[in-house]
């Protein structure tokens, strides 16, 4: 229950509008999840809504996604003031254009890191009469010059040292004249916090070189709102949270419970943090099962988005019983309610993939990952799988590794593969 003297904040993050999974659009799922968030906001009536970055999945979002963002922000803005900060997937130029298109005084978009006196620190009034001070830090790119901070950021210093100095500047301004008896403070940023758990197939800026120690954030901040890592979790000794992505953006997030965070902040008291689960978007599921067992899973899978690896049948003779029809067709028939986006043939090592048939149906060209899958299923691909040693390479892992590398390249990120240590040993040997 909300205290009469508490300011209320709704925290959401990492929408990744425009994302697809195995070349399948998530637009319908985003519409469902956003409607759910707007409904929660209408129910809890926050004084401020904070979005901590990665509104879009890429630097050049399609116009349809741009329109979706405008509608969503306006819907939220009709309930409470909205503050959106840029994530590493967002383009500052695109967010500038978005701010002009939204054209609403209740919606503030921070497209790039900037000084406190340029708007990075602001104050909001609340229904409880408590003033809420907000300090924001959009994603800081390690390879970009931050001209606004040239007076105290060193060009050759470690990334984390420079971030700490920027946080120090924002904190000093936020607490200048701060009255803890009638004010509360929130710090919002899109960054990696030391100790946070990750899960996504997309290896983002999460190495120790990019990790910020939350102990550098002053104790006067009642809540720390973070974006960037998609696993919802408490951080900073419980003072803060990653709200997480609002839907599973890839199969690395399979099974994660998605949520928004509602925080009540009362002067002189610890923040009261509650989470509201998001369930409207379709879930992602990986299935590894013989063809004969798929029909029995149809009810459990429902309308999920599914990647299927067809395992060998208990009786080897059954593996060849489907030669009259494509494997993808048989899988689709067995799972009529699901959206099958990938079928990996794990029955015979020399066969890598069966086409899920999603691209040709709407006339769109195949994506790079789908093109790779098609090639891997060819004779040339089979030759690759059988050229790495006495045992053929696992086609499922080869496909997943390609997706990890492709996502890292698109996101201008450093890929981190599970096999990196083995590769290093081979090189050193």
N, C-alpha and C positions, 0 to 999 in steps of 0.2 A: 504494500500500500504506500502511496506517495505521501511524504510528509508535507504539511502545509508550508514549511519554510525551505523546501528543496527546489533547486533548479533541475530541470530534466533535459537530458541529451539523448538523442537517438543516434547511434553510430552504425554506419554501414560502409562497405568497402568492396573493391575488386569486382566490379560488375562484368568487365571484359565484354562489353557490347561488340558484336561482330564476330565473336569466336565461333569456330566450327569444330566438330570432332569427327575425324576421318572424313572430312569434306561435307559433313552434314550440318546445316545451319542450326543454331540454337535460338533463333529469333522467337519462336513460340514459347520456349522455356523462359527466356528473358521477360517476355510479356507477362507470363504467369507469376514469376518471382517478383517483378516490380510491382504488380498489382497487390501482391501479398504484403510487400513492404509498405506501400501506401496505406493499406488497410490497417496494418499494425500502428503506423504513425497516427492515423486518425483515431485509433482506440486509445493510445497512451498519451496523446497530446503533449509532445515534447516542446520545450522552449527553443531548442536548436537542433537541427539535423546536420550531422557531420559525415561527409563522404571522404574517406582517406585514400582515394586515388585508384588508378587503373579503371577509369570509367569506360574507356574503350580498350579493345584488344590490340589495336595497331595504330600507328601514327597517321594512317590515312583511312579513317572509317568510312564505309559506304554511306551515301546520303540517307538510306533507310535507317541506319543506326544513328545517324546524326539527328534525324527527326525523332527517333525513339528516345534519345537522351533529352531533347527539348521537352517532350511531353512528360517524361518522368520527373524532371526537375521542377517543372511548373506545377505538377500535381503535388509534389512534396512541399513546394514553396507556398501553396495555398493553405498548408497546415501549420508550418513554422518556417522561420528563416533557415536557409540551407547554405552551408559552406562546403565547397568542393575543392580539393587540392589535387595537383597533378601527381600521377604515378609514373613509373618508368616506361609503361606502355603508352602513355598519353603524349601527344604533341602539344607543346606550348602554343604554337600558332593555331592549331585546331581549337584548343580551349579558349583562346582569345575570341575566335570567330563564334564559338558556342555562346560565350558570355554576351556578345552583341545580339545574337539571335534570340536568346532567352529574354533579354531586356526586361529584367525584373529586379527591383531594388532589394527584394528579399532573398535573392540568390547571388552569392558571391563566389567567384571562381578564381582560385589562385593558380595561375598557369605555370609559374616558375618560382624558385626560391627568391625571396627579397627581404629587405630590411624591415625592422619593426615599424619605423616611421613611414614606410610605404604601404602599410596595410597588413603586415604579417602578424601584428598584434592588434586585437580589437576587443570591444566590450559589448555585450548583449544584455538587455534588460530581460527579466523573466516574470512570469505570473506571480511568483512568490515574493517579488520585490528584491530578490538577490541579484546582484550584478555578476555576470559570468564573463571572465576574461579568457580569451582564446588566443593561443600562439600557434601558428601553423608553419610547417616546414614541408613543402612539396619534395618530391624525390630529387636528390642531389646526384647528378651524373659525375662520375669520377673524372671523365675525360672532357669536361666542359669548363670554360672559364666563368667564374661567378664575379662579374664586374662589381656588383653591388657590395660584395664583401671583400674587396681588394685591400681595404685598410687593415684587416686582421686575419685574413686567410692567406697562408703561404702556398705558393704555386707548387713547390716540391715536397710539401709535407704529406704525411700519410692521410689517406681518405678519412679515417676515423678521427684523427686529430682536428682536421678542418671542420668536420661535422660537429664535433664537440664545441669548437669555438663559435660556430653559428648558433648552436643551441644556447650557449652562454649569452650571446647577444640578445636573442629573443627572450630568454628568461629574465634578464636584467630589466628589459623594457616592460615585460608583462607584470613584474612585481614592483615596479616603481610606484610608490604611493599606495600599494595594495593594502586593503583593510580586511584581515582574515575574519573579522566579526560580521561582515556584511557582503563579502565577495567570495567567489570560488573561481578556480582556474583550471583550464584544460589545455593540454598540449596534444596537437594532432600532427601526425607525420606519416610519410610513406617511406619506410626504411626497414632494414633488418636489425632486429634486436638480438643481442647475444643470448644464446640458449633457446631460441625459438625453434620449434619443430617444423619441418617441411615435409611435403608429400608429393607435390605435383611432378608430372613427367617433365615439365618445363623447369630446367635448372635455372633459377633466377639469381640475382646478385645476393647470394647467401653464404659466400665464403667468409672466413674469419677476417679477411682484409676489408670487408664491408660491414662488419657487425658493430653496432653501437651499444655501449654499456648503458642500460637504463638507470644505473646509479648516478649518472651524470645529470639526470633530470631532477630538478629541485623538489624537495618533499612537499612544497606548497601546492604543487599541481595535484589536484584531487583526482584527476583521471587522465590517463595516457591513452590516446586513441591511435592505433596503428593500422596501416595497410601495408600490403606487399606480399605477405605470406598468407597462403590460402587456408591453412588449418586454423579454425577458430580456437583460440587458446588465451589463457591468462599469462601475462608477462609482467616484468618489473615488480616482483614481489606481490603480485595481486593488485597493484595500483592501476594496471592497464590491461588492454586486450587487443589482440588481432581479431577484428570482426570476421575476417575470412571472406572468401569468395561466396557469392550468393547462389551459385550452382556449381556442380562439378565440371570444371573446364576441360578436364582430360581424364583418362582412365587411371592416372596416378592418384586421383582424388576419390576413387571409388569407395563408397561406404561412409564418407565423411558427412556428419550432420551439419547442415548450413544454417546460418542464423543472422540476426541483427542483435545489437546490444542496446539496452536501455539503462541509463545511469542517472541516479538521483544524487545530487550534490548539495549538501547543506553545510554552511559555515561551521567550522569547528568539529565536524563529524566525519568519519570515514565514508567514502562513497558507497552507495548501495547499487550493486551491479546485477542486472537480470538479463537473461538471454531469451530470445524468442525464435524458435526453430522455424526454418523455411522449408516447406514440403511441396510446394506447387509444381516446381520444375521436375521434368523427368530425370530419373536417376541413370547413372552409367553402371553397366554390369559387364564383367568379363566372365565368360562361360568356357569351361574346358570339360568337354563331355563327348562320349561317342555319339554318333548321329542317332542311334536308336534310343538314347536317353533324353534327347532334347524335348520331345513332346511333353514329357512328364514335368518339365520345368516351366512350361508356358504360363501357367497360372501365377507362379511365383514371380516371374519376370514382368508380367503385365505389359505396360507400355514403355518399358525401359529402353534406353539406347544401348545396344549390345554388340560386343565384339566376341565372336565365337571361334574357339580353337577346337576343331573336330579331332578327338582322340581316337586311337585304334579301338575297334570293337573287341569285346571279350572273346568272341569267336572271329578269328582272322578272316574267315570266308565272307563275313558280312561286309568287310571293307570294300569289296568290289561289287556289292549288290546295287549300287546307285549309278552305274556307269551310263545309264540311259538318260539321266537328267543331271544338270550341273549341280555341284555341291552347294553353291549359294542358293539355288532354287529350293533344294531339299531343306536347307536350314530355314529359309523364309517360310516354307510350308509348315514346318514344325513349330515355329514361333510366330503365329499370325498377328499377335498384338504388339510385338516388339518392333523396334526399328533396328534392323541388323545393318551395321555400318562397315563391318569387316568380318571376313571368314578366312581363317587360317587353317590350312590343311595340315594337321599334325600327324596324319596316319602314315605318311611315307616321307622320309627325310628329303627326297629330291623334289617334292612338290611344296611350294611355299605358301601360296595364297589362291583362294578362289574369289573371283570378283563378286562383290556384294551387289553390284548392279545399280547403285544409287545415282551415279552421275549421268549415265546414258538416258535415264528416264526423263530428266528435265532438260536435256540438251546442253548442259554446261560442260566445259572441258574438265578432264580429270585434274585433280590437284597433284602437286609434286609427290606427296606421300603415296597417293593412289597409283601414280605412274611407276613409282619404285616398286610397289607391290606387284604390279603387272609384269614388270621386267623380272623380278625375282622368281616369278612362277614360270619364266621361260627357260629354254635350254641353257642360255647364257647364265641366268641366275642360279640354276641348279649346279652348274659348273663351279660357280663361286662357293656355294655352300659346301661342296665336296672337296674344295682345294685347301682347306685349312688344317688338315691333319688326318689321322686315321679315322676319326669320328666326324661325320658331317656336322656342320654348324647348325644350331637350333634356329629354324626359320622364324619362330615367334620372337626370339630375342633380337635377331637381326632386324626385323621389322620395327620393333619397339625402339631399338637403338637409333635407327634412322629417324624416327619421329622425334626423339630427344634432341638429336643434332640439328634437325630442321627447325624445331621450335626455338632453339638457342640462337641460331643464325637470324631468324626473323625478329627476335627480341633484342638483338645486339647484346647478347649475353654470353658468358663463358660456360660452355657445356661441361658438366661433371658426370662422367660415366662410371658405373660400378666396376667396369673392367680397366679403369685408368691405371691402377697399380700393376695389373698384369702386363699392360702394354708398356709401362715404364721398365718393368723387369726385362721384357723382350728386347727393348731398345738398349738397355744397359748391358745385356748379355751379348 
